[in-house]
Every structure is written in structure tokens, then in C-alpha cells.
């Protein structure tokens, strides 16, 4: 039998075909074992071992009963012509039915401590925990933390199956993860996917660096565990991003490192304390990076230092860029709040900053996050006006009333008009108060004009404005 180097399909002999397959077989095996190609994971053992520690949580929120006659009308005589009208209007309306919500949770101790989301049990009058063996217990709320969305429950039981707590700090993007919960009431549903991103910041969420996954999560999964391939809980499923109310491919979990710290504080102290630095920060954009002489955008730009705060006492200044905090690298401004929040109160923490382009290390003694923070008020200043053609804006000094309302202690100018030009392109708006220009304090309108004149044409300058009492750095380039 002849062996061909070229085998046309139409006259391929049977013997030649088998010979070709024998030649290709080792190549196929080698390709299957090539780096980067792995078999799909088998989750069956994980589910068998740990699904019994996952629970279904249902709550009841009592609604108001049928309204009674308001004060002053309860003693109205029955022969009054309006008696029947008032009675029908106020007492005739039916009471609202009790509301129920559904979620998930997981057992973390044999004597009945459980972790779930705060929003699963918030305002609940009654919390029922159902185990996989169909036993039901009424749970006691030990404590809850709304900022992180974690709640700690306790049921009166012993010898319960528990999960294994892992470390979310070691998670990597692309790693397989699995969720167990009760979406839409379908108990012990298992879904799997990969870690899509870590340290994800969400709007209005300052203290949680979320784990983003593509694990299918739906209403009822909230509070359930997120497992890694080792069977360890690495997160608490909490949110989804959706335009329909159902799973759209973006799920978010609270890192277990964060959730466990909160749960331990709730168990031991009944409350959660967080570190507080006392600054307002923002991202460093490419334009701001240029104005601060940075090679690339990085760090958290300090836009305001609150008076009598740990930052103020340590000497942190507006315009400083925080690059590292307590040994943690700060790539974006969203990285800093959760790092500070988890820092032990009263601890002395090293902070690496850039100030005027030079690296500096300062030590900050972290305080406990207060419930409210207020800024001081400033003195009176006279009104003057000036026009700055290079920027396309008209500014003036603040009046005493404006300074008092804006809580600006000293200096600054208010923007009256914004014309087409660099200022408008940078995002400056009428009513903005300019506090700093090109990293220099703005004293008044006359000095501001001099600061603008000193900036070379075409170079980006950082401008600190205050808008609705909130500080914001913007970057603009002056023109001729």
C-alpha cells in the first residue's frame, strides 16, 4: 500500500484514512494537554458537602391596620350628618396585608449563627430560617450593617452543618465560582461562572470593593454564599446590575473578608466601627495627571480636608495624591474608602502621597467614622469682578452671604458667566467657586487673574472648584 504525502478527499483509501488518524492522534492528545486548556470543573462534590449549610430565609413585615378616626373626630355624635361619612372614609378602608420577602443565607457556626444580607431582613417583624432537611426556626437578628449590607442572625439549634470560610483577598479574575441559593423561591439552586472583576466600585457604595461575576443571580439569591473551587466561601451574593429586574450577566458579591469582619463585630460588640480619615477625594483623570506632572493617572486626589479630622491633624493637604495607604496600593479613588473603613480605629497608619510631584510619607492616626461631619464657616469678603479672556469666564469675589452659605472659610472666587473656551470645555459652570488654580490658593478675583496669566499656553492646570458644597478638581488648558 502506497503512502501519499497528499491525500485528495475523493480517492482517499480506507487504509490511508486510518493511517492519517493514527498520525493525528498524538497531536490531538498533546493539544488537549496544552497550557491554558483545562477541563471544565466538576462541582458535584462541593454541592454535596456544603449545600446543607445554605438556608432559605423568609420574612414577614407587618403593615398598618385599618385606620381609625383621627383625634378630634373619635367622639363625633352618631346623629351628626358627617358621622357616617367619616366612619366610611377612615374605618372602611381595609388593612394592608403583611408583606413577605425571600432570600438566602449560610450557617457559619454549629450553634446557629448565620450570615445574610441586611436588605433581606430589613424591617422584618419575623424571620424564618428553613434548612435543607426542612426544619424551620425563627431567627433572632443579632445585628445588621446597612453600609456593607450584611446581617448576622441566630437560631436556637446545635450540631448544624457549616460552610468553610475562605479568603477573598486571594481571588483572581477568571477563577471559577459557584453560588447556591433560592432564586424566585426555588430552593438550593446551583449556578456557576467566573470572577469577572475584583474591587469593583458601585454608585453610592463606599465601603465595599465588590466581586463581579457572571454567575446567574436572581431575586432570592441575596445573602447566599459564593464558593471557590476549594469549597470555601469567598463572597456573599448581594446585587445584580439589570434593566429588567432579572439576571443580565452582571452579579456582585460582598468579599467575605469584609462580610466576616462586619459579622464578627456584630457578634462581639453589637455594632460596627469603621476607620475615618476625613478627606473628600476624586479620581485622577489623564488631564489631571498631566497637570500634576504624573506619568499616568493613579491614586486618589484630595479635594478637601475636613477640619479637626485625622487627615488634618496628620498634615494632609488639598492637592495631595494618595498612592498607598497602610501598605495597600491605591490605583483609583474608589480603592481608598474600603481600605480606610477596614483600618483599625486608633491605629497609626503610614500613607504615601505625592505633593507637588514629590513622594512623601506621613503617619495618620485613624479615628472612628462619625455619624455626621460639619465644616466651619468663614468671614466676610468684599465684592469685585473681573473678566478672564484666556479661560472664557467672568469671576468675582464672594459676598458675605455666599461665603457663609458655601462654608468657604477664606479666599475663592465665584464664576458669574462661562463663555465658549477652555473653562467650559473643562466643565466649569456658573456658580462654581474656584478655590485653587494650578495648585495655588485663590485669594480674590484680582489675584486669580494673575495666576491665570502665569500659566504657559497649552499646559494643563488643575482647578479646584466647589459646587453645591462638594469639591471637584478639573483640568483645563489656557489659550492665547
N, C-alpha and C positions, 0 to 999 in steps of 0.2 A: 504494500500500500504506500503510495506516494504521500509525502508530507509537503504541503504547499506553504509558501510564505504569504501568499494572498489567497483568500478563500471567498470567491464570489458566492453570494447567497443562493443563486439559482441552481448551482451544481455542487453545493456543499454535500459531501458524502457523509453518511451516518458516522462512520469511523472517525472522520476528520472532526465532526462536531464534538464527539466525546473527548477527542484529544485536546480540542480547544478549551473545553470546560475544565479538564484536568490541569491545563496550564494556568487558567484564570483563578482556580480555587484558592491557591495560596495568597494571591493578590487580594481576593475578597476578604479572607481572614485577616490579613495584615491591615486592610483598610478599616475593618471593624474594630481593630485594636489601636488605631491611630490616635495620637494625642489629641485631646479636645472632643473625642467622641466617646460617650459613656452611655451605658444602658439606662433606661428610664427607671426611677426609683420605685420600690415596692413599699407601700405604706401600710400593708395589712397588719404587720406585727405591731407597728406603732399604735394603730387604732385599737387593736385587741388589748394592748397593755394600758392605755391611758384614757380611752373613751368613757370608762366608768367614773372617772374623776370630773367629767364635764357635766354640768347640771342645766336644767331648764328653769328659768325664773319667770314667774308671772306676778304681776302686782295689781292691786286694786286701789283706785283713787276715788274716795267718796266725793260726790258732787253735792251741791247745795240742795236742800229740801225745798218744798213748795213755799214761796214767800208768804209771810204773814202781813197783816195790816201794819203800816208804818206807825211810829209813835205819833200820838195825837188823834189817830183815827180808830184805834182799837176799841174805844168806848163810845163810838158813834151809835146813837139810838137806832133800833131796828125800824122805827117808823119814819126815820129820816129818808127823804126821797133819794138820796145818794147812797144809802146803805147797801143796797143790792148791787149797785154799780161797782163800788169799791171792793165788795166781797168777791165778785166775779173776776175783777181785774187782778187783784193781788192773790187771793187764795184759790182761784180757779185754775191757775196755771200748774201743770204737772211738774213734779220734781225731776231734775235731770238724772239719768241713770248713772250708776257707777262706771267709771272708765277702767279699762284693763290694758296693760302693756305686756309685751313678751320680749324676753331676752335670754342671754346665756351667761354662764359663769363657770368657774372651776375651783375645785377644792384644793387648798394649799396646806391643810393640816388634818391629821386624823381625827381631831376633836371638833371639827366642824367650821373652821374659818374658810371663807370663800371670797374670791375677788370677782368683781364685775364692773361695769361702767356706772358712773354716777347717774347718767341720764336714763338708765334702765329702771332705777329705783327712786328717782327724784320725786318728792311729794307723795310717795306711796303711803297709804294707811295700812296696807297689809302686803307682805312679801312672802310668796310661796315658792319653795325650792323643791324641785322634783328630781330625784336621782334616776339613773338608768334602770334600777331594779323596781321602779315605780313607787317607791316610798316618797312621801311628801312631808315636808317640815315647814313650819312657819319660821321665817328668819328674822333675826334682830339686826338692825342697822347699827354697826359699831361706829362708823363714821364715813364721811364722804368728802371728796375734794373736787370742787367744781372746776377749778383751773386746769387740772390734769384729766378730769373725767374718770376718776377711779373711786369705787366704793368698796368697803370691807363689810361683809356680812358674817353672821354666826348662827349656826343651827345646833340644837342640842342632840348630838349624836357622837358616837365613838367608833373607832376602827374603820374609818372611811377611807376609800381609795384616794390617793393624792397624785397630783402632777409632779413632775420634776422641773424645778425652776432652773433656767439656764442663764446665759449672759447675752444680752442683745448687743453689747459693745463689740462682739466678735463677728456679727453678721456681715456678709458680703453681698453685693449686688450680683444677682444671677443665681443665688443659692435657693434650693428648693425649700418650700414651707407648706404647711398644711393647717387647715382650720377645721374645728369641729364645733357645731352649734345647732341652733334651731331656727333656721330661716323660715319665715311665714308659719311657724309652729311645727315644721317637720323636724322632729327631734333627732338628734345625733346624725345630722347630715355632714358629710365629709367632703371638703373641696380642697384642691391643691393648686399651687402655682409657684412663682418665683418672686424673690425680692426685686422689685423694680427700682427702688431708690432708698437711701437711708438719710436720716437727718432732714427730712422734708418739712418745710415750714408751711403752715396753713394760715389763711386770714383769721385774725382775732385769736390765734393760738400762740401764746408767747413762751410757754413753758414746756412744750412737747416737741422733740425732734422726731417726727413720725416716721415709721417704717412704711414705705409704699410697696404694695404687692399687686399682683394681678389675680390673686385668689378671689373666687366668686364669694362675695359677702352681700347679704341682703338683710332687710329688717328681721330681727330675731337672732342674728349672729352677734349683735352687740354684746360685749362683755365676755365673749368666748375666747379660748386660748388660740394662739398661733404657735405651732410647733416647728422645730427644725428637724432634720433627718435623724438626729440623735434622740428624738423623743422629748426634748427639753422645750419648755415654754419660753419663747423669746419675745412675745408681744401679746397685747390684749386688743382684739379687734374692736374698733371704735367707730369708724366713719367710712363713708364712701363718697366719691365725687360722682354726681349723677345729674342729668337733666330730666330724668323720668321718675325718680324716686326708687329705682331699682338698679341693680349692678350694671355698670358700664365699663368695667375693666380697670377701675382705679379704686383700690381699697387702702385704708390706712389703719395702722395698729400702733398703740402706745408701746414704746420699748419696755420690756419687763424690768430693766434696770430702774427706770423712772417709776413704773407702777408699783414695784416691790418696795421701793423706798417710801412711797406715799402710804402703802398699806401698813408697813412696819410702824410708821409714825402714828397712824390712826390707831393701831392696836396698843401701842405703848403709852402714847400721850393723849389720844383722843382728838388731836388736831395736827395740822401740817404747818411747819415753819419753813420759810424759804429765805435764801440769801438775797440781799438787796445792795446794789451798787450805787444807784442814784444818778443815772445819766439817761439822756434820750439820744438814740443812735440812728444811723441810717446806712444804707449800702454805699459803697464806693463805686461809682459808675466809671466807665472809661474816661469820660470828660473830667470827672473829679480827680481821678488818678493822675491825669496829666497836670492838673492844676496843683496837686500836692507833690509833684515830681516822683510819682511811683511808676515802676516799670509796667505793672499790670494791676487791675483792680483787685483789692484784697482788704480784709479787715473790716472793722466796724467804726464808722466815723462818728465821733462825739459831737452832737449838735447842741446839747445843753447839759450843764452840770447843775443838779438841784442843790440849793443851799443846805448846809448842815447835813450833808449826806456823806457816806463813806468815800465816794469819789472826790468830793470837795475837800474833805479832810486829808486825803492822800495826795492832793495836788493835781488831780486830773483836770485838763483844760479843754475848752471848746476848740475843735480843730485837731485834737489828738486822734490818732487812729489806733485802735486796739488790735494787735496782731496775735497775741497769745494771752490766755487767762488761766492761771493756775496750772500751766503745763499743757493746756488744750489749745490747739491752733484754731484761730478764728478766721475762716475764709470769707464768710458773709456776715452781715449784721444779725441775721436770724440765728446764727450759731451761738451768740453770746448770752441771750436771756436764759435758755435752759441750763447753760453751764453755771451761770451765776446763781440761778434758783436752786441748784443742787449743791452749792457750796455751803459747807457748814457755817452756821452763824458764829460770829466772833473769831473766826479763823483768819490768820494773816496770809494773804494770797499774793503771789508775785504776778504783776501784769506787765507785759511787754507792749510798748506803744511806739509809734512814730510821731515825733514832734518836730515840725519844721524840717522834715526829711531825715532826721537823726533818730536812731533807735535809743530808747530809754527804758529802764526797768524801774517800776515803783511798786511798793507794797501797799495793799489795801486791806483794812480790817473790815470784813463783811458784816453788815448789820442784818437784822431781820426785816423782811418786807413789811412796811406799814400798811394799814388799811387805806389811808389817804395821804397824799403828799401835796403840800401847797407851796407856791412860790412867793417871794417877797414882792412888795410894791415899791415903786421908785418915786423920785422927786419931780418937780415941775421944770419944764424947759420952754424956752421961747420959740415962736414960730417964724421960720424963714423958709424961703422957697428958692429952688434953683432948677435949671434945665440942663440935662447931660446928654448932648447930642451923640456922643460916641456909643451910648447904650440905648438910646431911644426911649428914655424915661424922664419924668419930672418928679423930683422928690422934695420934701420939706421936713422941717423938724416936727416932732410930735407935740401936740398940745398937752396940757396937764391932765385933761380928762382922758385923752387917748393913752398916755403913758400909764395912768392909773388902771384903766380898763385892761390894757395889754399886759400889765405886770412887768413892764420893762424898767429896770432899776435906773439905768443911765444910758446915754448915747442913743444911737439909732436914728434912722430917717424913715419916713413913711412914703410909699410910692403913690403919687397922685394919678399920673397918666402913664400908659405904656403904648408907645408907637411901634410900627414895624422896625425891627432891628435886633441886635444881639440879646437884649433883655427879654423881649417877647419870645425869641427862639429858645432861650434858656428856661422859660417857664415862669418868669416873674410876672406877677399880676398886680393890678391896682389894689391898694390896701395892704400889701405886704410891707412889713417893717424890716429894713435892711440893718442887720446888727454888725456884720463883719464883711469886709471886702478884701480879697486877696490876702486872707489870713490876718488882717489888721482890724482892730475895733473901729467902728464908725462912730465918731463923736457927735457930729452935726452935719448939716447939709453942705456947709462950706468945705469942711474937711473931706467929705465924701467926694466932692468934685476933684480935689487934689489927689486922692487915692486912685480914682479912675484915670486921671491924666498920667500917673506914674507907671501904669501897666503897659508894657510894649504891645504894639499892634499885633494881633493874631495869636497872642498867648492866652491860654485858658486861665481864668481867675475863679477861685472858689468864692461864692457869695452865700452868706448865711442869712436867710430871711426867717421871719416869724409870721406864720399865717394861722389865724384863729388860735393863737396861743401855742401853736406847735412849731418847733424849729425845723428848718429844712435847708440843707446845703444844695445849691445849684451851681452849675459851671457855665460860664459864658466867655466868649472871645470878643475883645474890643475891636473896633474898626477905626479907620481914619476919620 
